[in-house]
Amino acid sequence: MAEELILDLTLTKAEKYRQLLPQIEALTTGEPDLIANLANTMGALKQAFGFFWVGAYLVKGNELVLGPFQGPIACTRIRHGKGVCGASWAQAQTLLVPDVEQFPGHIACSSESKSEIVVPVLKDGQVVMVLDVDSDQLKDFDQDDQQALEQLAQLMVRWF
Protein backbone atom coordinates (compact mmCIF):
# COMPACT_ATOMS: atom_id res chain seq x y z
CA MET A 1 0.00 0.00 0.00
CA ALA A 2 1.20 3.49 -0.75
CA GLU A 3 1.67 5.75 2.22
CA GLU A 4 -1.58 7.56 1.53
CA LEU A 5 -4.89 7.33 3.33
CA ILE A 6 -8.20 7.28 1.53
CA LEU A 7 -10.64 9.11 3.78
CA ASP A 8 -14.21 10.19 3.18
CA LEU A 9 -14.64 13.04 5.62
CA THR A 10 -18.43 13.06 5.10
CA LEU A 11 -18.80 9.73 6.92
CA THR A 12 -19.94 9.34 10.51
CA LYS A 13 -17.25 8.73 13.11
CA ALA A 14 -18.01 4.99 13.27
CA GLU A 15 -17.87 4.75 9.47
CA LYS A 16 -14.55 6.62 9.40
CA TYR A 17 -13.08 4.12 11.86
CA ARG A 18 -14.37 1.25 9.69
CA GLN A 19 -12.69 2.88 6.70
CA LEU A 20 -9.45 3.70 8.53
CA LEU A 21 -8.61 0.55 10.51
CA PRO A 22 -8.09 -1.73 7.48
CA GLN A 23 -5.83 0.94 5.99
CA ILE A 24 -3.72 1.05 9.16
CA GLU A 25 -3.49 -2.73 9.07
CA ALA A 26 -2.38 -2.68 5.43
CA LEU A 27 0.12 0.10 6.12
CA THR A 28 1.74 -1.76 9.02
CA THR A 29 1.57 -5.35 7.77
CA GLY A 30 5.06 -6.58 6.97
CA GLU A 31 6.79 -3.69 8.74
CA PRO A 32 8.74 -5.15 11.67
CA ASP A 33 9.68 -1.87 13.36
CA LEU A 34 7.50 -0.91 16.33
CA ILE A 35 8.33 2.81 16.20
CA ALA A 36 7.60 3.07 12.47
CA ASN A 37 4.22 1.37 12.94
CA LEU A 38 3.31 3.52 15.94
CA ALA A 39 4.36 6.72 14.15
CA ASN A 40 2.26 5.96 11.07
CA THR A 41 -0.70 4.90 13.20
CA MET A 42 -0.65 8.11 15.25
CA GLY A 43 -0.37 10.12 12.03
CA ALA A 44 -3.29 8.25 10.49
CA LEU A 45 -5.49 8.81 13.54
CA LYS A 46 -4.62 12.52 13.64
CA GLN A 47 -5.25 12.90 9.91
CA ALA A 48 -8.57 11.07 9.99
CA PHE A 49 -10.06 12.64 13.10
CA GLY A 50 -8.10 15.80 13.84
CA PHE A 51 -7.60 14.76 17.46
CA PHE A 52 -6.02 17.41 19.69
CA TRP A 53 -3.42 14.85 20.79
CA VAL A 54 -2.92 11.16 20.00
CA GLY A 55 0.04 9.06 21.06
CA ALA A 56 1.56 5.96 22.53
CA TYR A 57 3.05 5.48 25.97
CA LEU A 58 5.25 2.39 26.24
CA VAL A 59 5.66 0.41 29.45
CA LYS A 60 9.27 0.56 30.62
CA GLY A 61 9.78 -0.77 34.13
CA ASN A 62 7.43 1.04 36.49
CA GLU A 63 6.73 3.92 34.10
CA LEU A 64 5.00 4.73 30.88
CA VAL A 65 7.45 6.42 28.52
CA LEU A 66 6.32 8.68 25.70
CA GLY A 67 6.43 7.11 22.26
CA PRO A 68 5.35 8.42 18.86
CA PHE A 69 2.58 11.02 18.99
CA GLN A 70 0.86 13.79 17.08
CA GLY A 71 0.02 17.06 18.81
CA PRO A 72 1.59 19.47 21.30
CA ILE A 73 4.55 18.40 23.43
CA ALA A 74 3.59 15.93 26.13
CA CYS A 75 4.51 14.42 29.47
CA THR A 76 7.55 12.21 28.93
CA ARG A 77 7.08 9.76 31.84
CA ILE A 78 4.00 8.68 33.78
CA ARG A 79 4.17 6.48 36.87
CA HIS A 80 2.08 3.34 37.29
CA GLY A 81 -1.41 4.24 38.50
CA LYS A 82 -0.97 8.00 38.00
CA GLY A 83 -3.29 10.06 35.82
CA VAL A 84 -5.64 8.58 33.24
CA CYS A 85 -2.84 6.75 31.38
CA GLY A 86 -1.33 5.27 34.53
CA ALA A 87 -4.78 4.26 35.80
CA SER A 88 -5.61 2.54 32.50
CA TRP A 89 -2.32 0.66 32.76
CA ALA A 90 -2.92 -0.32 36.40
CA GLN A 91 -6.50 -1.47 35.71
CA ALA A 92 -5.68 -2.99 32.29
CA GLN A 93 -8.85 -1.49 30.91
CA THR A 94 -10.03 1.34 28.69
CA LEU A 95 -10.83 4.58 30.47
CA LEU A 96 -13.18 7.03 28.80
CA VAL A 97 -13.08 10.38 30.60
CA PRO A 98 -15.66 12.99 29.51
CA ASP A 99 -14.09 15.75 31.64
CA VAL A 100 -10.46 15.32 32.67
CA GLU A 101 -10.82 17.93 35.43
CA GLN A 102 -13.19 15.52 37.21
CA PHE A 103 -10.74 12.59 37.06
CA PRO A 104 -8.99 12.11 40.43
CA GLY A 105 -5.24 12.59 40.00
CA HIS A 106 -5.45 13.80 36.40
CA ILE A 107 -2.05 14.85 35.05
CA ALA A 108 -2.40 18.04 33.04
CA CYS A 109 0.18 17.59 30.30
CA SER A 110 -1.76 20.30 28.47
CA SER A 111 -4.27 22.69 29.97
CA GLU A 112 -6.13 22.56 26.66
CA SER A 113 -7.04 18.88 27.06
CA LYS A 114 -10.68 18.55 28.15
CA SER A 115 -11.62 14.89 27.54
CA GLU A 116 -9.61 11.72 27.02
CA ILE A 117 -9.76 8.05 26.16
CA VAL A 118 -6.93 5.67 27.02
CA VAL A 119 -6.80 2.12 25.68
CA PRO A 120 -4.30 -0.42 27.00
CA VAL A 121 -2.53 -2.81 24.64
CA LEU A 122 -2.11 -6.20 26.29
CA LYS A 123 0.29 -8.97 25.31
CA ASP A 124 0.07 -12.26 27.19
CA GLY A 125 -2.16 -10.56 29.77
CA GLN A 126 0.31 -7.74 30.47
CA VAL A 127 -0.06 -4.11 29.41
CA VAL A 128 2.82 -3.23 27.05
CA MET A 129 1.59 0.24 26.07
CA VAL A 130 -1.38 2.54 26.21
CA LEU A 131 -2.95 4.46 23.35
CA ASP A 132 -3.86 7.93 24.60
CA VAL A 133 -6.23 10.25 22.74
CA ASP A 134 -7.08 13.73 24.02
CA SER A 135 -9.62 16.28 22.86
CA ASP A 136 -9.86 19.98 23.51
CA GLN A 137 -13.65 19.50 23.77
CA LEU A 138 -15.60 18.10 26.72
CA LYS A 139 -17.37 14.73 26.23
CA ASP A 140 -15.74 14.20 22.84
CA PHE A 141 -15.34 10.41 23.06
CA ASP A 142 -17.98 7.71 23.10
CA GLN A 143 -18.59 4.00 22.60
CA ASP A 144 -17.74 4.27 18.88
CA ASP A 145 -14.27 5.51 19.81
CA GLN A 146 -13.88 2.87 22.50
CA GLN A 147 -14.92 -0.02 20.27
CA ALA A 148 -12.73 1.06 17.35
CA LEU A 149 -9.68 1.94 19.43
CA GLU A 150 -9.91 -1.37 21.30
CA GLN A 151 -10.02 -3.10 17.92
CA LEU A 152 -6.93 -1.10 16.92
CA ALA A 153 -5.21 -2.19 20.15
CA GLN A 154 -5.72 -5.81 19.10
CA LEU A 155 -3.87 -5.02 15.88
CA MET A 156 -1.13 -3.09 17.67
CA VAL A 157 -0.23 -5.97 19.99
CA ARG A 158 1.14 -7.85 16.96
CA TRP A 159 3.96 -5.28 16.77
CA PHE A 160 5.37 -6.27 20.17
C-alpha positions as protocol buffer text, in pm:
chain_id: "A"
residue {
  index: 1
  type: MET
  ca { x: 0 y: 0 z: 0 }
}
residue {
  index: 2
  type: ALA
  ca { x: 120 y: 349 z: -75 }
}
residue {
  index: 3
  type: GLU
  ca { x: 167 y: 575 z: 222 }
}
residue {
  index: 4
  type: GLU
  ca { x: -158 y: 756 z: 153 }
}
residue {
  index: 5
  type: LEU
  ca { x: -489 y: 733 z: 333 }
}
residue {
  index: 6
  type: ILE
  ca { x: -820 y: 728 z: 153 }
}
residue {
  index: 7
  type: LEU
  ca { x: -1064 y: 911 z: 378 }
}
residue {
  index: 8
  type: ASP
  ca { x: -1421 y: 1019 z: 318 }
}
residue {
  index: 9
  type: LEU
  ca { x: -1464 y: 1304 z: 562 }
}
residue {
  index: 10
  type: THR
  ca { x: -1843 y: 1306 z: 510 }
}
residue {
  index: 11
  type: LEU
  ca { x: -1880 y: 973 z: 692 }
}
residue {
  index: 12
  type: THR
  ca { x: -1994 y: 934 z: 1051 }
}
residue {
  index: 13
  type: LYS
  ca { x: -1725 y: 873 z: 1311 }
}
residue {
  index: 14
  type: ALA
  ca { x: -1801 y: 499 z: 1327 }
}
residue {
  index: 15
  type: GLU
  ca { x: -1787 y: 475 z: 947 }
}
residue {
  index: 16
  type: LYS
  ca { x: -1455 y: 662 z: 940 }
}
residue {
  index: 17
  type: TYR
  ca { x: -1308 y: 412 z: 1186 }
}
residue {
  index: 18
  type: ARG
  ca { x: -1437 y: 125 z: 969 }
}
residue {
  index: 19
  type: GLN
  ca { x: -1269 y: 288 z: 670 }
}
residue {
  index: 20
  type: LEU
  ca { x: -945 y: 370 z: 853 }
}
residue {
  index: 21
  type: LEU
  ca { x: -861 y: 55 z: 1051 }
}
residue {
  index: 22
  type: PRO
  ca { x: -809 y: -173 z: 748 }
}
residue {
  index: 23
  type: GLN
  ca { x: -583 y: 94 z: 599 }
}
residue {
  index: 24
  type: ILE
  ca { x: -372 y: 105 z: 916 }
}
residue {
  index: 25
  type: GLU
  ca { x: -349 y: -273 z: 907 }
}
residue {
  index: 26
  type: ALA
  ca { x: -238 y: -268 z: 543 }
}
residue {
  index: 27
  type: LEU
  ca { x: 12 y: 10 z: 612 }
}
residue {
  index: 28
  type: THR
  ca { x: 174 y: -176 z: 902 }
}
residue {
  index: 29
  type: THR
  ca { x: 157 y: -535 z: 777 }
}
residue {
  index: 30
  type: GLY
  ca { x: 506 y: -658 z: 697 }
}
residue {
  index: 31
  type: GLU
  ca { x: 679 y: -369 z: 874 }
}
residue {
  index: 32
  type: PRO
  ca { x: 874 y: -515 z: 1167 }
}
residue {
  index: 33
  type: ASP
  ca { x: 968 y: -187 z: 1336 }
}
residue {
  index: 34
  type: LEU
  ca { x: 750 y: -91 z: 1633 }
}
residue {
  index: 35
  type: ILE
  ca { x: 833 y: 281 z: 1620 }
}
residue {
  index: 36
  type: ALA
  ca { x: 760 y: 307 z: 1247 }
}
residue {
  index: 37
  type: ASN
  ca { x: 422 y: 137 z: 1294 }
}
residue {
  index: 38
  type: LEU
  ca { x: 331 y: 352 z: 1594 }
}
residue {
  index: 39
  type: ALA
  ca { x: 436 y: 672 z: 1415 }
}
residue {
  index: 40
  type: ASN
  ca { x: 226 y: 596 z: 1107 }
}
residue {
  index: 41
  type: THR
  ca { x: -70 y: 490 z: 1320 }
}
residue {
  index: 42
  type: MET
  ca { x: -65 y: 811 z: 1525 }
}
residue {
  index: 43
  type: GLY
  ca { x: -37 y: 1012 z: 1203 }
}
residue {
  index: 44
  type: ALA
  ca { x: -329 y: 825 z: 1049 }
}
residue {
  index: 45
  type: LEU
  ca { x: -549 y: 881 z: 1354 }
}
residue {
  index: 46
  type: LYS
  ca { x: -462 y: 1252 z: 1364 }
}
residue {
  index: 47
  type: GLN
  ca { x: -525 y: 1290 z: 991 }
}
residue {
  index: 48
  type: ALA
  ca { x: -857 y: 1107 z: 999 }
}
residue {
  index: 49
  type: PHE
  ca { x: -1006 y: 1264 z: 1310 }
}
residue {
  index: 50
  type: GLY
  ca { x: -810 y: 1580 z: 1384 }
}
residue {
  index: 51
  type: PHE
  ca { x: -760 y: 1476 z: 1746 }
}
residue {
  index: 52
  type: PHE
  ca { x: -602 y: 1741 z: 1969 }
}
residue {
  index: 53
  type: TRP
  ca { x: -342 y: 1485 z: 2079 }
}
residue {
  index: 54
  type: VAL
  ca { x: -292 y: 1116 z: 2000 }
}
residue {
  index: 55
  type: GLY
  ca { x: 4 y: 906 z: 2106 }
}
residue {
  index: 56
  type: ALA
  ca { x: 156 y: 596 z: 2253 }
}
residue {
  index: 57
  type: TYR
  ca { x: 305 y: 548 z: 2597 }
}
residue {
  index: 58
  type: LEU
  ca { x: 525 y: 239 z: 2624 }
}
residue {
  index: 59
  type: VAL
  ca { x: 566 y: 41 z: 2945 }
}
residue {
  index: 60
  type: LYS
  ca { x: 927 y: 56 z: 3062 }
}
residue {
  index: 61
  type: GLY
  ca { x: 978 y: -77 z: 3413 }
}
residue {
  index: 62
  type: ASN
  ca { x: 743 y: 104 z: 3649 }
}
residue {
  index: 63
  type: GLU
  ca { x: 673 y: 392 z: 3410 }
}
residue {
  index: 64
  type: LEU
  ca { x: 500 y: 473 z: 3088 }
}
residue {
  index: 65
  type: VAL
  ca { x: 745 y: 642 z: 2852 }
}
residue {
  index: 66
  type: LEU
  ca { x: 632 y: 868 z: 2570 }
}
residue {
  index: 67
  type: GLY
  ca { x: 643 y: 711 z: 2226 }
}
residue {
  index: 68
  type: PRO
  ca { x: 535 y: 842 z: 1886 }
}
residue {
  index: 69
  type: PHE
  ca { x: 258 y: 1102 z: 1899 }
}
residue {
  index: 70
  type: GLN
  ca { x: 86 y: 1379 z: 1708 }
}
residue {
  index: 71
  type: GLY
  ca { x: 2 y: 1706 z: 1881 }
}
residue {
  index: 72
  type: PRO
  ca { x: 159 y: 1947 z: 2130 }
}
residue {
  index: 73
  type: ILE
  ca { x: 455 y: 1840 z: 2343 }
}
residue {
  index: 74
  type: ALA
  ca { x: 359 y: 1593 z: 2613 }
}
residue {
  index: 75
  type: CYS
  ca { x: 451 y: 1442 z: 2947 }
}
residue {
  index: 76
  type: THR
  ca { x: 755 y: 1221 z: 2893 }
}
residue {
  index: 77
  type: ARG
  ca { x: 708 y: 976 z: 3184 }
}
residue {
  index: 78
  type: ILE
  ca { x: 400 y: 868 z: 3378 }
}
residue {
  index: 79
  type: ARG
  ca { x: 417 y: 648 z: 3687 }
}
residue {
  index: 80
  type: HIS
  ca { x: 208 y: 334 z: 3729 }
}
residue {
  index: 81
  type: GLY
  ca { x: -141 y: 424 z: 3850 }
}
residue {
  index: 82
  type: LYS
  ca { x: -97 y: 800 z: 3800 }
}
residue {
  index: 83
  type: GLY
  ca { x: -329 y: 1006 z: 3582 }
}
residue {
  index: 84
  type: VAL
  ca { x: -564 y: 858 z: 3324 }
}
residue {
  index: 85
  type: CYS
  ca { x: -284 y: 675 z: 3138 }
}
residue {
  index: 86
  type: GLY
  ca { x: -133 y: 527 z: 3453 }
}
residue {
  index: 87
  type: ALA
  ca { x: -478 y: 426 z: 3580 }
}
residue {
  index: 88
  type: SER
  ca { x: -561 y: 254 z: 3250 }
}
residue {
  index: 89
  type: TRP
  ca { x: -232 y: 66 z: 3276 }
}
residue {
  index: 90
  type: ALA
  ca { x: -292 y: -32 z: 3640 }
}
residue {
  index: 91
  type: GLN
  ca { x: -650 y: -147 z: 3571 }
}
residue {
  index: 92
  type: ALA
  ca { x: -568 y: -299 z: 3229 }
}
residue {
  index: 93
  type: GLN
  ca { x: -885 y: -149 z: 3091 }
}
residue {
  index: 94
  type: THR
  ca { x: -1003 y: 134 z: 2869 }
}
residue {
  index: 95
  type: LEU
  ca { x: -1083 y: 458 z: 3047 }
}
residue {
  index: 96
  type: LEU
  ca { x: -1318 y: 703 z: 2880 }
}
residue {
  index: 97
  type: VAL
  ca { x: -1308 y: 1038 z: 3060 }
}
residue {
  index: 98
  type: PRO
  ca { x: -1566 y: 1299 z: 2951 }
}
residue {
  index: 99
  type: ASP
  ca { x: -1409 y: 1575 z: 3164 }
}
residue {
  index: 100
  type: VAL
  ca { x: -1046 y: 1532 z: 3267 }
}
residue {
  index: 101
  type: GLU
  ca { x: -1082 y: 1793 z: 3543 }
}
residue {
  index: 102
  type: GLN
  ca { x: -1319 y: 1552 z: 3721 }
}
residue {
  index: 103
  type: PHE
  ca { x: -1074 y: 1259 z: 3706 }
}
residue {
  index: 104
  type: PRO
  ca { x: -899 y: 1211 z: 4043 }
}
residue {
  index: 105
  type: GLY
  ca { x: -524 y: 1259 z: 4000 }
}
residue {
  index: 106
  type: HIS
  ca { x: -545 y: 1380 z: 3640 }
}
residue {
  index: 107
  type: ILE
  ca { x: -205 y: 1485 z: 3505 }
}
residue {
  index: 108
  type: ALA
  ca { x: -240 y: 1804 z: 3304 }
}
residue {
  index: 109
  type: CYS
  ca { x: 18 y: 1759 z: 3030 }
}
residue {
  index: 110
  type: SER
  ca { x: -176 y: 2030 z: 2847 }
}
residue {
  index: 111
  type: SER
  ca { x: -427 y: 2269 z: 2997 }
}
residue {
  index: 112
  type: GLU
  ca { x: -613 y: 2256 z: 2666 }
}
residue {
  index: 113
  type: SER
  ca { x: -704 y: 1888 z: 2706 }
}
residue {
  index: 114
  type: LYS
  ca { x: -1068 y: 1855 z: 2815 }
}
residue {
  index: 115
  type: SER
  ca { x: -1162 y: 1489 z: 2754 }
}
residue {
  index: 116
  type: GLU
  ca { x: -961 y: 1172 z: 2702 }
}
residue {
  index: 117
  type: ILE
  ca { x: -976 y: 805 z: 2616 }
}
residue {
  index: 118
  type: VAL
  ca { x: -693 y: 567 z: 2702 }
}
residue {
  index: 119
  type: VAL
  ca { x: -680 y: 212 z: 2568 }
}
residue {
  index: 120
  type: PRO
  ca { x: -430 y: -42 z: 2700 }
}
residue {
  index: 121
  type: VAL
  ca { x: -253 y: -281 z: 2464 }
}
residue {
  index: 122
  type: LEU
  ca { x: -211 y: -620 z: 2629 }
}
residue {
  index: 123
  type: LYS
  ca { x: 29 y: -897 z: 2531 }
}
residue {
  index: 124
  type: ASP
  ca { x: 7 y: -1226 z: 2719 }
}
residue {
  index: 125
  type: GLY
  ca { x: -216 y: -1056 z: 2977 }
}
residue {
  index: 126
  type: GLN
  ca { x: 31 y: -774 z: 3047 }
}
residue {
  index: 127
  type: VAL
  ca { x: -6 y: -411 z: 2941 }
}
residue {
  index: 128
  type: VAL
  ca { x: 282 y: -323 z: 2705 }
}
residue {
  index: 129
  type: MET
  ca { x: 159 y: 24 z: 2607 }
}
residue {
  index: 130
  type: VAL
  ca { x: -138 y: 254 z: 2621 }
}
residue {
  index: 131
  type: LEU
  ca { x: -295 y: 446 z: 2335 }
}
residue {
  index: 132
  type: ASP
  ca { x: -386 y: 793 z: 2460 }
}
residue {
  index: 133
  type: VAL
  ca { x: -623 y: 1025 z: 2274 }
}
residue {
  index: 134
  type: ASP
  ca { x: -708 y: 1373 z: 2402 }
}
residue {
  index: 135
  type: SER
  ca { x: -962 y: 1628 z: 2286 }
}
residue {
  index: 136
  type: ASP
  ca { x: -986 y: 1998 z: 2351 }
}
residue {
  index: 137
  type: GLN
  ca { x: -1365 y: 1950 z: 2377 }
}
residue {
  index: 138
  type: LEU
  ca { x: -1560 y: 1810 z: 2672 }
}
residue {
  index: 139
  type: LYS
  ca { x: -1737 y: 1473 z: 2623 }
}
residue {
  index: 140
  type: ASP
  ca { x: -1574 y: 1420 z: 2284 }
}
residue {
  index: 141
  type: PHE
  ca { x: -1534 y: 1041 z: 2306 }
}
residue {
  index: 142
  type: ASP
  ca { x: -1798 y: 771 z: 2310 }
}
residue {
  index: 143
  type: GLN
  ca { x: -1859 y: 400 z: 2260 }
}
residue {
  index: 144
  type: ASP
  ca { x: -1774 y: 427 z: 1888 }
}
residue {
  index: 145
  type: ASP
  ca { x: -1427 y: 551 z: 1981 }
}
residue {
  index: 146
  type: GLN
  ca { x: -1388 y: 287 z: 2250 }
}
residue {
  index: 147
  type: GLN
  ca { x: -1492 y: -2 z: 2027 }
}
residue {
  index: 148
  type: ALA
  ca { x: -1273 y: 106 z: 1735 }
}
residue {
  index: 149
  type: LEU
  ca { x: -968 y: 194 z: 1943 }
}
residue {
  index: 150
  type: GLU
  ca { x: -991 y: -137 z: 2130 }
}
residue {
  index: 151
  type: GLN
  ca { x: -1002 y: -310 z: 1792 }
}
residue {
  index: 152
  type: LEU
  ca { x: -693 y: -110 z: 1692 }
}
residue {
  index: 153
  type: ALA
  ca { x: -521 y: -219 z: 2015 }
}
residue {
  index: 154
  type: GLN
  ca { x: -572 y: -581 z: 1910 }
}
residue {
  index: 155
  type: LEU
  ca { x: -387 y: -502 z: 1588 }
}
residue {
  index: 156
  type: MET
  ca { x: -113 y: -309 z: 1767 }
}
residue {
  index: 157
  type: VAL
  ca { x: -23 y: -597 z: 1999 }
}
residue {
  index: 158
  type: ARG
  ca { x: 114 y: -785 z: 1696 }
}
residue {
  index: 159
  type: TRP
  ca { x: 396 y: -528 z: 1677 }
}
residue {
  index: 160
  type: PHE
  ca { x: 537 y: -627 z: 2017 }
}
